[in-house]
Amino acid sequence: MKTIYLMRHGETLFNQQKKIQGWSDSPLTELGKKQALVARDYFVRNKIELDSAYASTSERACDTLELVTDLDYSRVKGLKEWNFGDLEAEHEYLNPPLPYGEFFTAFGGEGEQEFQDRIGETILELAQADEGKNILIVSHGAVCGQFVKRWEHTSKVERKGRIKNCCILKFAFENDQFELLEIINHDFTCIM
């Protein structure tokens, strides 16, 4: 059995400004960098030795990963956030209520099923090919949410609410199946 730690990046400038951030990028804020160090401390405190690491090609995910571990890692395009098309970098109030479904296809973005298939297939391929036992994947909020949704039928742990910055989703991977074991939300009160 392998353990996959799927993690969202730290807070970014666009998060702070409440802007839609999919394939567009913005840098980590100082708080975002501190959040990543708190996530790093989670692995250290729990004596979890990571064998390998992957990140979305977005700068915010790579920068977060580099603060969490010193491991060499691979940047993977398939781990990028949902493509929101022409609504990229616009204000979040333009988002429709959840679920988004096919809303963003009208703006040149991805539909929900297309997006979920992309990230589901990417993470499955990484888990199958990697020989490590503990694998870190740093990606994005919608990636994490859609991956949980894809595997909710195998999991006893239920996600409630948003996936916060630097949240870690701990999955077991065995026989090409994922099971959500734990949702690790950090206490950031000490750094705010």
C-alpha positions as CSV (number, residue, x, y, z in Angstrom):
1,M,0.0,0.0,0.0
2,K,1.1,3.5,-0.8
3,T,0.1,6.8,0.9
4,I,-0.6,9.8,-1.2
5,Y,-0.5,13.2,0.5
6,L,-2.5,15.5,-1.8
7,M,-2.0,19.1,-0.7
8,R,-3.3,22.5,-1.7
9,H,-0.8,25.4,-2.1
10,G,-0.4,28.2,0.4
11,E,-2.2,31.5,0.3
12,T,-1.6,33.6,-2.8
13,L,-2.0,37.3,-3.8
14,F,-5.1,36.3,-5.9
15,N,-6.6,34.4,-2.9
16,Q,-6.1,37.5,-0.9
17,Q,-7.7,39.7,-3.6
18,K,-10.6,37.2,-4.1
19,K,-9.7,36.6,-7.8
20,I,-10.4,33.5,-9.8
21,Q,-7.1,31.7,-10.1
22,G,-7.0,28.6,-12.3
23,W,-4.3,28.4,-15.0
24,S,-3.3,32.0,-14.2
25,D,-0.9,32.4,-11.4
26,S,0.0,34.7,-8.6
27,P,2.8,34.5,-6.0
28,L,2.5,33.2,-2.5
29,T,1.9,35.8,0.2
30,E,4.1,35.9,3.3
31,L,1.2,34.1,5.1
32,G,1.2,31.5,2.3
33,K,4.9,30.8,2.9
34,K,4.4,30.5,6.6
35,Q,1.4,28.1,6.0
36,A,3.7,25.9,3.9
37,L,6.3,25.8,6.8
38,V,3.5,24.7,9.1
39,A,2.6,21.9,6.7
40,R,6.3,21.0,6.6
41,D,6.2,20.7,10.4
42,Y,3.3,18.3,10.1
43,F,5.5,15.8,8.2
44,V,8.5,16.3,10.6
45,R,6.4,16.0,13.8
46,N,4.7,12.8,12.5
47,K,8.1,11.4,11.3
48,I,6.7,10.9,7.8
49,E,9.6,10.4,5.4
50,L,8.5,11.4,1.9
51,D,9.9,9.2,-0.9
52,S,8.9,11.4,-3.9
53,A,7.1,14.6,-4.7
54,Y,5.2,16.1,-7.6
55,A,3.7,19.6,-8.1
56,S,1.5,21.4,-10.6
57,T,3.5,23.5,-13.0
58,S,2.0,26.6,-11.4
59,E,4.5,28.6,-9.5
60,R,2.3,28.8,-6.4
61,A,2.3,24.9,-6.1
62,C,6.0,24.6,-6.8
63,D,6.9,27.3,-4.3
64,T,4.8,25.6,-1.7
65,L,6.4,22.2,-2.3
66,E,9.9,23.7,-2.0
67,L,9.0,25.0,1.4
68,V,7.5,21.7,2.5
69,T,10.3,19.4,1.4
70,D,13.9,19.5,0.1
71,L,13.2,16.5,-2.2
72,D,13.8,16.8,-5.9
73,Y,10.4,16.8,-7.6
74,S,8.6,16.6,-10.9
75,R,6.4,19.4,-12.3
76,V,3.3,17.8,-13.9
77,K,0.9,19.8,-16.2
78,G,-1.9,17.4,-15.5
79,L,-2.0,18.6,-11.9
80,K,-2.8,22.2,-12.9
81,E,-5.9,23.9,-11.5
82,W,-9.3,24.0,-13.3
83,N,-9.0,26.1,-16.4
84,F,-11.5,28.9,-16.0
85,G,-11.0,30.3,-19.5
86,D,-11.8,34.1,-20.0
87,L,-12.8,34.3,-16.3
88,E,-9.2,33.8,-15.2
89,A,-8.0,36.6,-12.9
90,E,-11.5,38.1,-12.7
91,H,-13.3,38.6,-9.4
92,E,-14.7,35.5,-7.6
93,Y,-18.2,37.0,-7.5
94,L,-18.5,36.0,-11.2
95,N,-18.4,32.3,-10.1
96,P,-21.8,30.5,-10.3
97,P,-23.0,28.5,-7.3
98,L,-21.5,25.0,-6.9
99,P,-21.5,22.6,-8.6
100,Y,-19.9,24.5,-11.6
101,G,-20.7,21.7,-14.1
102,E,-20.1,23.0,-17.7
103,F,-20.3,26.7,-16.8
104,F,-16.7,27.6,-17.8
105,T,-16.8,25.9,-21.2
106,A,-18.8,28.9,-22.5
107,F,-15.7,31.0,-21.6
108,G,-13.1,28.7,-23.2
109,G,-12.4,26.8,-19.9
110,E,-12.9,23.2,-18.8
111,G,-16.1,21.4,-17.9
112,E,-16.3,19.7,-14.6
113,Q,-16.1,16.1,-15.8
114,E,-13.3,16.9,-18.2
115,F,-11.4,18.5,-15.4
116,Q,-12.1,15.7,-13.0
117,D,-11.0,13.1,-15.6
118,R,-7.8,15.0,-16.2
119,I,-6.7,15.2,-12.6
120,G,-8.0,11.7,-11.8
121,E,-6.0,10.1,-14.6
122,T,-2.9,12.1,-13.8
123,I,-2.8,11.2,-10.1
124,L,-3.6,7.5,-10.9
125,E,-0.7,7.4,-13.4
126,L,1.7,9.0,-10.9
127,A,0.6,6.6,-8.1
128,Q,1.0,3.6,-10.4
129,A,4.4,4.5,-11.7
130,D,6.0,5.7,-8.5
131,E,7.8,3.1,-6.4
132,G,7.8,5.1,-3.3
133,K,5.6,4.5,-0.2
134,N,4.9,8.1,0.8
135,I,4.2,10.4,-2.1
136,L,3.5,14.2,-1.8
137,I,1.5,15.9,-4.5
138,V,1.1,19.7,-4.2
139,S,-1.7,21.1,-6.3
140,H,-4.8,23.3,-6.0
141,G,-8.1,23.6,-4.2
142,A,-10.4,22.5,-7.0
143,V,-8.0,19.6,-7.8
144,C,-8.2,18.4,-4.2
145,G,-12.0,18.8,-4.1
146,Q,-12.6,17.0,-7.4
147,F,-10.3,14.2,-6.5
148,V,-12.1,13.7,-3.2
149,K,-15.4,13.7,-5.1
150,R,-14.1,11.1,-7.6
151,W,-13.2,8.7,-4.8
152,E,-15.9,9.4,-2.2
153,H,-17.5,6.0,-3.0
154,T,-14.4,4.2,-1.5
155,S,-13.9,6.5,1.5
156,K,-15.4,6.7,4.9
157,V,-14.0,10.2,5.6
158,E,-16.4,12.9,4.4
159,R,-15.2,16.3,3.3
160,K,-17.2,19.2,4.8
161,G,-16.5,22.8,3.6
162,R,-13.8,24.3,1.5
163,I,-10.3,22.9,1.1
164,K,-8.2,25.5,2.9
165,N,-4.7,26.6,2.0
166,C,-2.1,23.9,2.7
167,C,-4.8,21.4,3.7
168,I,-3.4,17.8,3.3
169,L,-5.6,15.0,2.1
170,K,-4.2,11.6,3.1
171,F,-5.1,8.8,0.7
172,A,-4.3,5.1,0.8
173,F,-3.6,3.7,-2.7
174,E,-3.8,0.0,-3.3
175,N,-5.1,-2.1,-6.3
176,D,-5.6,1.1,-8.4
177,Q,-8.1,2.4,-5.8
178,F,-7.8,5.5,-3.6
179,E,-9.4,5.8,-0.1
180,L,-9.4,9.1,1.7
181,L,-8.1,8.4,5.2
182,E,-7.8,11.8,6.8
183,I,-8.2,15.5,6.1
184,I,-5.4,17.5,7.8
185,N,-6.3,21.2,8.4
186,H,-3.6,23.1,10.1
187,D,-4.0,25.6,13.0
188,F,-2.5,28.8,11.6
189,T,-3.4,31.0,14.6
190,C,0.3,31.0,15.8
191,I,1.4,32.6,12.5
192,M,-1.3,35.2,11.9
